[in-house]
Amino acid sequence: MPVPARPSRRIPARRLLAAVAAVAALGATAACGSDSGGGTTAPAKPAASSGGSGSTAVPSQDVVSSIAEDPALHAELPAAVRSSGSLTLGTPPDPGTVGLPHGGTVDGKEVGLDVDLRAAVAKLLGVKLQVEHGTFASIIPGVQNGKYDIGYGNFGVTKAREQVVDFATYLNDGQSFLGADTVPVNTVKTLTDLCGYTVATSPGSTFQQILTDGAGKCAAAGKKPYTVQYFSDSGPIFLGLANGKVDIYFGPTLALKYDAVHVAHTKYLGQISSTPVGFTTAKGSPLAPVLADAVNKLIADGSYARIFAKWSVPGTAITHSQVNPPATL
């Protein structure tokens, strides 16, 4: 069954200019460059939006400083780490607030669920994190070659990644869709619901893998194939949603649910799958079991639950951290 002809996606000039200005301010670094620290914010939902309350306030309560070092966990660290007192963590930067709830930058300070969680793990282990920013595509190779002790950036567990790095899981995230509010489709339950649309996602991601693996589904169903565009940061994707060049954004559930509430003229279309997400370490490194033990200690003492409650992300917490769980992708 062919996809119905899409109505005109022309956007009123005032709306388009507002979106362009907000997205342009993100620069080209929103997901892969160096941290600008500019605190840029995506276009906010009006308070009456059906997507939620429209509040753009970023949670600020302290859920980390009360966490104390656990001597037993500290003792599990490799001797070189105990001696230096630090670990190098590679992660993509998150300027502004479009990367929330995972991460963002407000008034020059990094904030977010992932920021709180990595800080909590570091406090429990009794080490300082030396945070270095790289592109999403460069983090895992950086872990492999020793540039980073830990890779961190919402990396989903996949069979291919488990061949080259180890994982210590810390949450579950999904693969979801965000649409422009002018797109006729209101729910995406399978890849064939995308047939005939232009879909944007990030290169080198699980999202690319899913779209590539499913590329033949539309033809098999007698439908026009979907078109995929790849962007290394979310700024051009939001611009594309505003100007009609992109119909649907395929990305992480936590971020897209947040965007649906906070980014004007978008709507959440649903999730099609879920994947464990973890810290990455070099293959065979003794760090992965220590990180898993630290996450499990945070779960046991309630610190983990407080972090997740702060960022209002129900349904994504795990009950037990694992090293290299079975991959579904």
C-alpha positions as CSV (number, residue, x, y, z in Angstrom):
1,M,0.0,0.0,0.0
2,P,1.6,3.3,-1.1
3,V,2.2,6.1,1.4
4,P,-0.4,8.9,0.9
5,A,0.9,12.0,-0.7
6,R,2.3,14.3,1.9
7,P,0.8,17.7,2.4
8,S,2.9,20.8,1.8
9,R,5.6,21.1,4.5
10,R,6.1,24.8,4.0
11,I,6.7,26.5,7.3
12,P,5.5,30.0,8.1
13,A,8.4,32.4,7.8
14,R,8.3,33.5,11.4
15,R,8.4,30.0,12.7
16,L,11.2,29.0,10.4
17,L,13.3,32.0,11.3
18,A,12.9,31.2,15.0
19,A,14.0,27.6,14.5
20,V,16.9,28.5,12.2
21,A,18.2,31.1,14.8
22,A,17.9,28.6,17.6
23,V,19.6,25.8,15.7
24,A,22.3,27.9,14.2
25,A,23.3,29.0,17.6
26,L,24.2,25.4,18.3
27,G,27.0,25.6,15.7
28,A,28.4,22.5,14.2
29,T,29.5,21.0,17.5
30,A,26.2,19.8,19.0
31,A,27.3,16.1,19.0
32,C,30.8,15.8,17.8
33,G,33.0,18.9,18.3
34,S,34.6,20.6,21.2
35,D,32.4,21.9,24.1
36,S,31.3,25.5,23.4
37,G,29.9,25.9,26.9
38,G,27.4,28.4,25.4
39,G,24.3,27.1,27.1
40,T,22.3,27.3,23.9
41,T,18.7,26.1,24.2
42,A,16.5,24.5,21.5
43,P,13.2,26.2,20.7
44,A,11.0,25.8,23.7
45,K,7.5,24.3,23.6
46,P,4.7,26.7,24.5
47,A,3.1,26.0,27.8
48,A,-0.1,24.8,26.2
49,S,1.8,22.1,24.1
50,S,0.2,18.7,24.1
51,G,3.7,17.3,24.5
52,G,3.9,18.3,28.2
53,S,4.2,21.3,30.5
54,G,6.6,23.1,28.3
55,S,8.9,23.9,31.2
56,T,12.5,24.5,30.1
57,A,13.9,24.4,33.7
58,V,16.8,22.1,34.1
59,P,16.9,20.1,37.4
60,S,19.6,21.4,39.7
61,Q,19.3,19.4,42.9
62,D,22.6,17.9,44.2
63,V,22.4,14.1,44.1
64,V,26.1,13.3,44.1
65,S,28.1,15.2,46.8
66,S,26.9,13.0,49.7
67,I,28.3,9.9,48.0
68,A,31.5,8.7,49.8
69,E,34.4,6.6,48.6
70,D,34.0,2.8,49.0
71,P,37.4,1.5,50.1
72,A,36.6,-2.0,48.8
73,L,35.7,-0.7,45.4
74,H,38.8,1.5,45.3
75,A,40.9,-1.5,46.1
76,E,39.5,-3.3,43.0
77,L,41.0,-0.6,40.7
78,P,44.3,-1.4,38.9
79,A,47.4,-0.3,40.9
80,A,48.3,2.4,38.3
81,V,44.9,4.0,38.7
82,R,45.1,3.9,42.5
83,S,48.5,5.5,42.2
84,S,47.4,8.3,39.8
85,G,44.0,8.8,41.4
86,S,42.4,9.5,38.1
87,L,40.8,7.9,35.0
88,T,40.5,9.5,31.6
89,L,37.0,9.5,30.2
90,G,36.2,10.2,26.6
91,T,32.8,11.5,25.7
92,P,31.1,13.6,23.1
93,P,30.4,17.2,24.2
94,D,26.8,18.3,24.9
95,P,26.6,22.1,24.4
96,G,23.2,23.7,25.2
97,T,20.3,21.7,26.3
98,V,19.3,19.7,23.2
99,G,21.2,16.6,24.5
100,L,19.2,16.4,27.8
101,P,18.4,14.4,29.7
102,H,21.6,12.6,28.9
103,G,23.8,15.7,29.0
104,G,23.9,19.5,28.4
105,T,25.8,22.6,29.3
106,V,24.2,25.4,31.3
107,D,26.1,28.5,32.3
108,G,29.3,26.8,31.3
109,K,28.6,23.7,33.6
110,E,28.0,20.2,32.3
111,V,24.6,18.8,33.5
112,G,22.5,15.8,32.9
113,L,21.7,12.2,33.9
114,D,25.0,10.9,32.4
115,V,27.0,13.7,34.0
116,D,25.5,12.9,37.5
117,L,26.0,9.2,37.0
118,R,29.6,9.3,36.0
119,A,30.3,11.7,38.9
120,A,28.7,9.3,41.3
121,V,30.7,6.4,40.1
122,A,33.9,8.4,40.3
123,K,33.1,9.5,43.9
124,L,32.4,5.9,44.9
125,L,35.7,4.7,43.4
126,G,37.6,7.5,45.0
127,V,39.1,8.8,41.7
128,K,38.9,12.0,39.6
129,L,37.7,11.8,36.1
130,Q,39.7,13.6,33.4
131,V,37.0,14.3,30.9
132,E,38.1,14.7,27.3
133,H,35.8,15.4,24.4
134,G,35.8,13.6,21.1
135,T,33.3,12.7,18.4
136,F,30.9,9.8,18.9
137,A,32.7,7.9,16.2
138,S,36.1,8.4,17.7
139,I,35.4,7.4,21.3
140,I,35.5,3.6,20.9
141,P,38.7,3.7,18.8
142,G,40.1,5.9,21.5
143,V,39.3,3.3,24.1
144,Q,40.9,0.6,22.0
145,N,44.1,2.5,21.5
146,G,44.5,3.6,25.1
147,K,43.7,7.3,24.6
148,Y,40.8,6.9,27.0
149,D,40.5,4.6,30.0
150,I,36.7,4.8,29.7
151,G,34.3,5.6,26.8
152,Y,31.0,7.2,27.8
153,G,28.3,8.6,25.5
154,N,25.1,6.5,25.5
155,F,26.9,3.7,23.7
156,G,24.4,0.8,23.1
157,V,25.6,-2.7,23.5
158,T,25.9,-4.4,20.1
159,K,27.5,-7.6,18.9
160,A,30.1,-5.7,16.8
161,R,31.1,-3.4,19.6
162,E,31.5,-6.2,22.0
163,Q,34.1,-7.7,19.7
164,V,36.4,-4.7,20.3
165,V,35.5,-3.2,23.8
166,D,33.9,-4.4,27.0
167,F,30.7,-2.9,28.5
168,A,29.6,-2.2,32.0
169,T,25.9,-1.4,31.7
170,Y,24.2,1.5,33.5
171,L,20.8,2.1,31.9
172,N,18.5,0.9,29.1
173,D,17.7,3.3,26.3
174,G,15.5,2.8,23.3
175,Q,15.4,3.6,19.6
176,S,12.6,6.1,19.0
177,F,11.2,8.6,16.5
178,L,10.5,12.3,16.6
179,G,8.5,13.9,13.9
180,A,7.8,17.4,12.7
181,D,4.2,18.2,13.8
182,T,3.2,18.6,10.1
183,V,4.1,15.0,9.2
184,P,0.9,12.9,8.7
185,V,2.1,9.8,10.6
186,N,1.5,9.9,14.4
187,T,2.9,6.6,15.4
188,V,5.9,4.5,14.2
189,K,5.6,0.9,15.3
190,T,7.7,-0.8,12.6
191,L,10.2,0.4,10.0
192,T,7.6,0.1,7.3
193,D,5.8,3.0,8.9
194,L,8.7,5.1,7.7
195,C,8.2,4.1,4.0
196,G,8.2,7.2,1.8
197,Y,9.6,9.5,4.4
198,T,13.0,11.2,4.9
199,V,14.6,10.0,8.1
200,A,17.6,11.7,9.8
201,T,19.9,10.0,12.2
202,S,23.6,9.9,13.3
203,P,26.3,8.0,11.5
204,G,28.1,5.1,13.1
205,S,25.2,4.5,15.5
206,T,22.8,1.7,16.3
207,F,20.2,3.8,14.6
208,Q,22.1,3.6,11.3
209,Q,22.5,-0.1,11.7
210,I,18.8,-0.6,12.2
211,L,17.9,1.5,9.2
212,T,20.5,-0.2,7.0
213,D,19.4,-3.7,8.1
214,G,15.7,-2.8,7.4
215,A,16.3,-1.0,4.1
216,G,14.5,-3.7,2.0
217,K,11.4,-3.9,4.2
218,C,9.5,-1.2,2.3
219,A,10.0,-2.8,-1.1
220,A,9.0,-6.1,0.3
221,A,5.8,-4.5,1.5
222,G,5.2,-2.8,-1.9
223,K,5.9,0.6,-0.6
224,K,8.3,3.5,-1.5
225,P,11.5,3.2,0.4
226,Y,12.5,5.6,3.2
227,T,15.4,7.9,2.5
228,V,18.1,8.3,5.2
229,Q,20.2,11.4,5.9
230,Y,23.1,11.3,8.3
231,F,24.2,14.2,10.6
232,S,26.9,14.1,13.2
233,D,25.0,16.6,15.4
234,S,21.4,17.3,16.1
235,G,21.3,21.0,15.0
236,P,20.8,20.4,11.3
237,I,18.2,17.7,12.1
238,F,16.1,20.2,14.0
239,L,16.5,22.7,11.2
240,G,15.5,20.0,8.7
241,L,12.4,19.2,10.8
242,A,11.5,22.9,10.7
243,N,12.0,23.5,7.0
244,G,10.6,20.3,5.7
245,K,13.8,18.6,4.5
246,V,13.6,16.0,7.2
247,D,10.3,14.3,8.2
248,I,11.4,12.1,11.1
249,Y,14.4,12.0,13.5
250,F,15.5,8.5,14.6
251,G,17.4,8.7,17.9
252,P,17.6,7.7,21.6
253,T,14.4,7.5,23.5
254,L,15.4,9.5,26.5
255,A,16.5,12.5,24.4
256,L,13.6,12.4,21.9
257,K,11.0,12.2,24.7
258,Y,12.7,15.3,26.2
259,D,12.8,17.0,22.8
260,A,9.1,16.3,22.2
261,V,8.3,18.3,25.4
262,H,10.8,21.1,24.9
263,V,11.4,21.6,21.1
264,A,8.7,23.5,19.3
265,H,6.6,21.9,16.5
266,T,7.7,18.3,17.1
267,K,5.9,15.2,18.3
268,Y,7.1,11.9,19.7
269,L,6.2,9.0,17.5
270,G,7.1,6.0,19.6
271,Q,9.9,3.4,20.3
272,I,10.6,0.3,18.3
273,S,13.3,-1.4,20.4
274,S,15.5,-1.1,23.5
275,T,19.2,-1.6,24.1
276,P,21.4,-1.8,27.2
277,V,23.8,1.1,27.4
278,G,27.2,1.0,29.2
279,F,30.6,2.4,30.0
280,T,33.1,1.0,27.5
281,T,36.6,-0.1,28.4
282,A,39.4,-1.8,26.5
283,K,38.8,-5.5,25.8
284,G,39.9,-7.5,28.8
285,S,40.5,-4.4,30.9
286,P,39.9,-4.9,34.7
287,L,38.0,-1.6,34.7
288,A,34.7,-3.0,33.4
289,P,34.0,-5.3,36.4
290,V,34.9,-2.4,38.8
291,L,32.5,0.0,37.0
292,A,29.8,-2.6,37.1
293,D,30.3,-3.1,40.8
294,A,30.2,0.6,41.3
295,V,26.9,0.9,39.5
296,N,25.5,-2.0,41.5
297,K,26.6,-0.3,44.8
298,L,24.8,2.9,43.7
299,I,21.7,0.8,42.9
300,A,21.8,-0.9,46.3
301,D,22.3,2.3,48.4
302,G,19.6,4.3,46.6
303,S,21.9,6.9,44.9
304,Y,21.1,5.5,41.5
305,A,17.3,5.9,42.0
306,R,17.8,9.5,43.2
307,I,19.7,10.4,40.1
308,F,17.1,8.9,37.8
309,A,14.2,10.5,39.8
310,K,16.0,13.9,39.4
311,W,15.9,13.6,35.6
312,S,12.4,12.1,35.4
313,V,13.3,9.1,33.2
314,P,11.1,6.2,34.4
315,G,11.4,2.9,32.7
316,T,15.1,3.3,31.8
317,A,16.8,2.3,35.0
318,I,18.4,-1.2,35.4
319,T,18.2,-3.4,38.4
320,H,21.7,-4.9,38.0
321,S,24.8,-3.8,36.0
322,Q,26.3,-6.5,33.8
323,V,29.6,-6.8,32.0
324,N,29.0,-7.6,28.3
325,P,25.4,-8.7,28.4
326,P,24.0,-10.6,25.4
327,A,23.5,-8.1,22.5
328,T,20.3,-8.0,20.5
329,L,21.7,-5.8,17.7
